Amino acid sequence: MDLKEHFSKKETNELYEILKNYKDYTEEAIDLVKNELKSRGCIIENESHEENFVFNSTDNSMNEENNQKVWWYSNNGERNGPISTDEVKCLIKTNVINKDTLIWRKELSSWLPISKSMFSDFFTSPPPIPVQNLNNKYAWNLALIPLYFFILDMFGLYNFFLSNDIALFYYLIAILINISVWNTDKKQLKKSGYDIETWMWWGIFLVPVYLFIRASKLDKNYAYAIVNLVLCLLPYCYNLLLNY
C-alpha cells in the first residue's frame, strides 16, 4: 500500500493530527495529506506556515469540531470567547462580526482577520459587473436636467418665481431634483459593485465634475458629461444672444 492510499483510508481528524505534528513526517507525506484533505472539501489556511494549519471540512466526522468552543474574536479592543465555529457563523450572519474582525484559536500563532480565515467565503462578493453593462440612465437623466429647466424657462417659469419674490424656491427645487437623481445614480452604481465613496460628493456641488469623474472611472464614455456641461452653459449663451 503506497502513502497516498494509506492516507486516503484515514479519518479527517487523523489527517489533521498529522498536520499538527508535521515535523514527524516527510515533506512528501505532508503534501499528500494536504491533497487528501482538499479532496474531502477541506480548506487549509496558511499553507506556507505549517504551524498555523487551520481547516474547514464538510466531512461528517468534523461536526463535533464545529461545536467545540475554540474561537476567540476581538470586539471594541476586547477578547471575546471562546465560541464554536457555528457560533462564529451566527455572529457573521447577524453582523456582529465583520470582515475586519480579528479571530484566534490555538492553532494560529497570531490574531488573523476573519476575512483571511476559513470563514472567508462569508465575505466574498462577486466582482463589479462589466462597465459595458452598466445602467447609465440615471447619469443621462442627471445630465439632461439643465435642458428641462431651460425649456421651462422658455415658458416663463423663472420669471414667474422672480415676479412673486420666490426665486429662491426655484433654485431650491433645481438643487433638490439634482440631488435626488444623483443619489439614485449613486445607489445604482453601488448595486453594480462600484465603490464611488471618494468622489461621489461632487454630484451635490458640481454635477459636470461628477459626471466627468464618473466617466473616467467607469466606462470612459464622456458623452453624458459633455452634454451636461453644454446644457449648463446654454442659458448663458442664450441670454448673450438676446442681448447682442
Buried (B, 14 or more C-beta within 10 A) or exposed (E): EEBEEEBBEBEBEEBBEBBEEBEEBEEEBBEBBBBBBEEBEBBBBBEEEBEBBBBBBEBEEBEEBBEEEBBBBBEEEEEBBBBBBEBBBEBBEEEEBEBEBBBBBEBBEEBBBBBEBBBBEBBEEEEBEEBEEBEBEBBBBBBBBBBEBBEEBEEEBBEBBEEEEEBEEBEEEBEEBBEBBBBBBBEBBBEBEBEBEEBBEBBEEEBBBBBBBBBEBBBEBBBBBBBBBBBBEBBEEEEEEEEE
